[in-house]
């Protein structure tokens, strides 16, 4: 006779109803409220003694979360969240994220999760097609752009070592612009590769600047790769991908494109030509949890030649031998990034794309682009405001004439306290300025005008 499940693993209908009622209520928010930053002392007081030997009534714990913890989290999916890079997952993606969690998928291997991986690969193929990468391209979903950049540049490093017949003591460098995302710097520190920092004009890496930096360098042979950005976080600037690709090809460099935020613009016909050259990338990252409306944490990592990544990232152990059968259909996501254990985090995006269709995604991305253009015009039309630069994608950087750094920070705090918006200042060439990041299709120009009106 089989043993009864441990009490922690028994089905509890009341607990299920309690959690589902909360989730149903959260999903019905329209719009999602911003809420506020938390107060550490108050939060610790509410949590004091909660983790004890006997446990607590589920209703009491859920009440604590609802009334105190959840209210101390600024909601990145609010249409009034215009800082950093927001998140605006579709309801379909959120709901299917619950399905994935409930299924306890171990998404590392074809053996364990072929159905899930086949669906994820369908989405990766869609993104690769939009980028113009060949039919042989492939990869996996990782937790975010940082994980994707790290995994890709490890492949760049080890591929170069093998190609040049050098060991870990050899000096290797990767060219990056002075506008590269902080995760690139962090990645190079982790993997022991130096940065050749290429200065930019207008905050955009060009093929001309890259070529000049390489030609002027006295250790050209140590340069093995280059990272370009398809949409900088601060201002949404797309590097000269075609020019950089030309130089990478000439010098036989690994060409990596960080499109964590801006790569989703590949789905928008109005800006697609700005990405020309991305089809020549050796590796490419885009975060669907940003502008492709998936839940956290979801990033697509795609390689032109995935077998190179497999040769670097495949982990060897006796208990893993069963995963590597040589079957032509076998595709193990663990072979394409530094991870082993992996959630099937691409499935919510797959479900939402299948439900809504790709045109809905195109329309939603174009809405963010439209908001940026209209906001830029509204700033031009306001005497005391000044546009720092015309937006390329959905980030708008601007200044309030006469303000200093503290004025921007005080203004930002007032906006959040009044639940008008979450708009944090940023830096631009040593100056503190204001910045909008448009992503949520529910953000309206009425909201924008309301926020701009507070700067009078």
TAKA-V500224 format. One record per pair of residues at least 6 apart in sequence whose C-alpha atoms are under 7 Angstrom apart, sorted by the first residue. I is the first residue (numbers start at 1). J is the second residue. D is the distance in whole Angstrom. If there is no record, write none. Layout:
i & j & d
I & J & D
I & J & D
This chain:
i & j & d
15 & 58 & 7
27 & 91 & 7
31 & 78 & 7
31 & 79 & 7
32 & 77 & 7
32 & 78 & 5
33 & 75 & 7
33 & 78 & 6
34 & 74 & 5
34 & 75 & 5
34 & 78 & 6
34 & 80 & 7
34 & 81 & 7
34 & 419 & 6
35 & 71 & 6
35 & 72 & 7
35 & 73 & 6
35 & 74 & 5
35 & 75 & 7
36 & 71 & 6
36 & 72 & 5
36 & 73 & 6
36 & 74 & 5
37 & 72 & 5
37 & 73 & 6
37 & 74 & 6
38 & 72 & 4
38 & 73 & 7
76 & 86 & 5
76 & 87 & 5
77 & 86 & 6
77 & 87 & 5
77 & 88 & 5
79 & 440 & 5
79 & 442 & 5
79 & 443 & 5
80 & 420 & 7
80 & 421 & 5
80 & 422 & 6
80 & 443 & 7
81 & 421 & 6
81 & 422 & 5
81 & 423 & 7
82 & 422 & 6
82 & 423 & 5
82 & 436 & 5
82 & 437 & 5
82 & 438 & 6
83 & 422 & 6
83 & 423 & 5
83 & 424 & 6
83 & 436 & 6
83 & 437 & 6
84 & 437 & 7
85 & 290 & 7
85 & 437 & 6
86 & 290 & 6
86 & 439 & 6
87 & 289 & 6
87 & 290 & 5
87 & 293 & 7
88 & 293 & 5
88 & 440 & 5
89 & 293 & 4
89 & 294 & 5
89 & 295 & 5
90 & 293 & 6
90 & 294 & 7
92 & 351 & 7
92 & 352 & 5
93 & 294 & 6
93 & 295 & 7
93 & 348 & 4
93 & 349 & 6
93 & 351 & 6
93 & 352 & 5
94 & 295 & 6
94 & 348 & 7
96 & 348 & 5
96 & 351 & 7
97 & 348 & 5
105 & 113 & 7
105 & 343 & 7
105 & 344 & 7
106 & 112 & 7
106 & 113 & 7
106 & 341 & 7
106 & 342 & 6
106 & 343 & 6
107 & 113 & 6
107 & 342 & 5
107 & 343 & 5
107 & 344 & 5
108 & 332 & 6
108 & 333 & 5
108 & 334 & 5
108 & 340 & 6
108 & 341 & 6
108 & 342 & 5
109 & 323 & 7
109 & 331 & 7
109 & 332 & 4
109 & 333 & 6
109 & 334 & 7
110 & 117 & 7
110 & 330 & 6
110 & 331 & 5
110 & 332 & 5
111 & 323 & 6
116 & 344 & 7
116 & 347 & 7
119 & 347 & 7
119 & 350 & 7
120 & 346 & 5
120 & 347 & 6
120 & 350 & 7
123 & 350 & 6
124 & 138 & 7
124 & 300 & 7
128 & 137 & 7
130 & 266 & 6
130 & 267 & 7
131 & 266 & 7
131 & 278 & 6
131 & 279 & 5
132 & 279 & 5
133 & 279 & 5
133 & 304 & 7
134 & 304 & 7
136 & 304 & 7
136 & 305 & 7
137 & 302 & 7
137 & 303 & 6
137 & 304 & 5
137 & 305 & 6
137 & 306 & 6
138 & 302 & 5
138 & 303 & 6
138 & 304 & 7
138 & 306 & 6
139 & 301 & 6
139 & 302 & 4
139 & 303 & 6
139 & 306 & 6
139 & 336 & 6
140 & 300 & 6
140 & 301 & 6
140 & 302 & 7
140 & 333 & 5
140 & 336 & 6
141 & 298 & 6
141 & 299 & 5
141 & 300 & 5
141 & 301 & 6
141 & 345 & 7
141 & 346 & 6
142 & 148 & 6
142 & 298 & 6
142 & 299 & 5
142 & 300 & 6
142 & 301 & 7
143 & 297 & 5
143 & 298 & 5
143 & 299 & 6
144 & 287 & 6
144 & 297 & 6
144 & 298 & 6
144 & 299 & 5
145 & 260 & 5
145 & 285 & 6
145 & 286 & 7
145 & 287 & 6
145 & 299 & 6
146 & 183 & 5
148 & 285 & 6
148 & 301 & 6
149 & 184 & 7
149 & 285 & 7
150 & 187 & 5
151 & 337 & 5
151 & 338 & 6
152 & 283 & 6
154 & 191 & 7
155 & 308 & 7
155 & 309 & 6
155 & 312 & 6
156 & 225 & 7
156 & 254 & 6
158 & 312 & 7
160 & 224 & 6
161 & 167 & 6
171 & 222 & 6
172 & 193 & 5
172 & 194 & 6
172 & 222 & 5
172 & 223 & 6
172 & 224 & 7
173 & 193 & 5
173 & 194 & 5
173 & 195 & 5
173 & 196 & 6
173 & 222 & 6
173 & 223 & 5
173 & 224 & 6
174 & 193 & 7
174 & 194 & 6
174 & 195 & 5
174 & 196 & 6
174 & 223 & 6
174 & 224 & 6
174 & 225 & 5
174 & 226 & 5
175 & 195 & 6
175 & 196 & 4
175 & 197 & 6
175 & 198 & 7
175 & 225 & 6
175 & 226 & 4
175 & 227 & 6
176 & 195 & 6
176 & 196 & 6
176 & 197 & 5
176 & 198 & 6
176 & 226 & 6
176 & 227 & 5
176 & 228 & 7
177 & 197 & 5
177 & 198 & 5
177 & 199 & 6
177 & 200 & 7
177 & 205 & 6
178 & 197 & 6
178 & 198 & 6
178 & 199 & 6
178 & 200 & 7
179 & 203 & 6
180 & 229 & 7
188 & 194 & 6
188 & 195 & 7
198 & 209 & 7
198 & 210 & 6
198 & 213 & 6
204 & 237 & 7
204 & 238 & 7
204 & 239 & 5
205 & 239 & 5
205 & 240 & 6
206 & 239 & 6
206 & 240 & 5
206 & 243 & 6
206 & 244 & 6
207 & 240 & 6
207 & 243 & 4
207 & 244 & 4
207 & 247 & 6
210 & 244 & 7
211 & 247 & 6
214 & 220 & 6
224 & 253 & 5
224 & 254 & 6
225 & 253 & 4
225 & 254 & 4
225 & 255 & 6
226 & 253 & 7
226 & 254 & 6
226 & 255 & 5
226 & 256 & 6
227 & 255 & 6
227 & 256 & 5
227 & 257 & 6
228 & 239 & 6
228 & 241 & 7
228 & 256 & 6
228 & 257 & 5
228 & 258 & 6
229 & 238 & 6
229 & 239 & 6
229 & 257 & 6
229 & 258 & 5
229 & 259 & 6
230 & 237 & 7
230 & 238 & 4
230 & 239 & 6
230 & 257 & 7
230 & 258 & 6
230 & 259 & 5
230 & 262 & 5
230 & 263 & 6
231 & 237 & 5
231 & 238 & 5
231 & 259 & 6
231 & 261 & 6
231 & 262 & 4
231 & 263 & 7
232 & 238 & 7
233 & 261 & 7
235 & 395 & 5
235 & 396 & 6
235 & 397 & 6
236 & 262 & 7
236 & 392 & 6
236 & 393 & 5
236 & 394 & 7
236 & 395 & 6
237 & 392 & 6
241 & 275 & 7
241 & 276 & 6
241 & 277 & 5
241 & 278 & 6
242 & 276 & 6
242 & 277 & 4
245 & 255 & 7
245 & 277 & 6
245 & 280 & 6
248 & 254 & 7
248 & 255 & 6
254 & 282 & 6
255 & 281 & 5
255 & 282 & 5
255 & 283 & 7
256 & 281 & 6
256 & 282 & 6
256 & 283 & 5
256 & 284 & 6
257 & 281 & 7
257 & 283 & 6
257 & 284 & 5
257 & 285 & 7
258 & 284 & 6
258 & 285 & 5
259 & 284 & 7
259 & 285 & 5
259 & 286 & 5
260 & 285 & 6
260 & 286 & 4
260 & 287 & 5
261 & 286 & 6
261 & 287 & 6
261 & 290 & 6
261 & 291 & 7
263 & 286 & 5
264 & 286 & 7
264 & 291 & 6
264 & 292 & 6
265 & 271 & 7
265 & 272 & 7
265 & 365 & 7
266 & 272 & 5
267 & 362 & 5
268 & 362 & 5
268 & 365 & 6
268 & 366 & 6
281 & 304 & 7
282 & 303 & 6
282 & 304 & 5
283 & 302 & 6
283 & 303 & 4
283 & 304 & 6
284 & 301 & 6
284 & 302 & 5
284 & 303 & 7
285 & 299 & 7
285 & 300 & 6
285 & 301 & 5
285 & 302 & 6
286 & 299 & 6
286 & 300 & 5
286 & 301 & 7
287 & 298 & 6
287 & 299 & 4
287 & 300 & 6
288 & 294 & 5
288 & 298 & 6
288 & 299 & 6
289 & 295 & 5
289 & 296 & 5
289 & 297 & 6
289 & 298 & 5
289 & 299 & 7
291 & 439 & 6
294 & 348 & 7
294 & 349 & 5
297 & 345 & 7
298 & 345 & 6
298 & 346 & 6
309 & 336 & 5
310 & 335 & 5
310 & 336 & 5
313 & 335 & 5
313 & 336 & 6
313 & 337 & 6
313 & 338 & 6
314 & 334 & 7
314 & 335 & 4
334 & 340 & 5
364 & 441 & 6
367 & 441 & 6
368 & 394 & 6
368 & 438 & 5
368 & 439 & 5
368 & 440 & 7
368 & 441 & 6
369 & 393 & 6
369 & 394 & 5
371 & 438 & 7
371 & 445 & 7
372 & 391 & 7
372 & 394 & 5
372 & 395 & 7
372 & 396 & 6
372 & 438 & 7
373 & 391 & 7
376 & 387 & 7
376 & 390 & 7
376 & 396 & 7
379 & 385 & 6
379 & 386 & 6
379 & 387 & 6
380 & 386 & 6
380 & 387 & 6
384 & 400 & 6
384 & 401 & 5
385 & 399 & 6
385 & 400 & 5
385 & 401 & 6
386 & 398 & 6
386 & 399 & 5
386 & 400 & 6
386 & 401 & 7
387 & 397 & 6
387 & 398 & 4
387 & 399 & 6
388 & 397 & 6
388 & 398 & 5
388 & 399 & 7
389 & 397 & 7
394 & 437 & 6
394 & 438 & 5
394 & 439 & 7
395 & 436 & 6
395 & 437 & 4
395 & 438 & 6
396 & 435 & 6
396 & 436 & 5
396 & 437 & 6
397 & 434 & 6
397 & 435 & 4
397 & 436 & 7
398 & 433 & 6
398 & 434 & 5
398 & 435 & 6
399 & 433 & 5
399 & 434 & 6
405 & 432 & 5
408 & 425 & 6
409 & 425 & 7
412 & 422 & 7
412 & 423 & 6
412 & 424 & 6
415 & 421 & 5
415 & 422 & 6
416 & 422 & 5
420 & 451 & 7
421 & 451 & 7
423 & 435 & 7
423 & 436 & 7
424 & 434 & 7
425 & 432 & 7
425 & 433 & 6
425 & 434 & 5
425 & 435 & 6
426 & 432 & 6
426 & 433 & 6
426 & 434 & 6
426 & 435 & 7
427 & 433 & 6
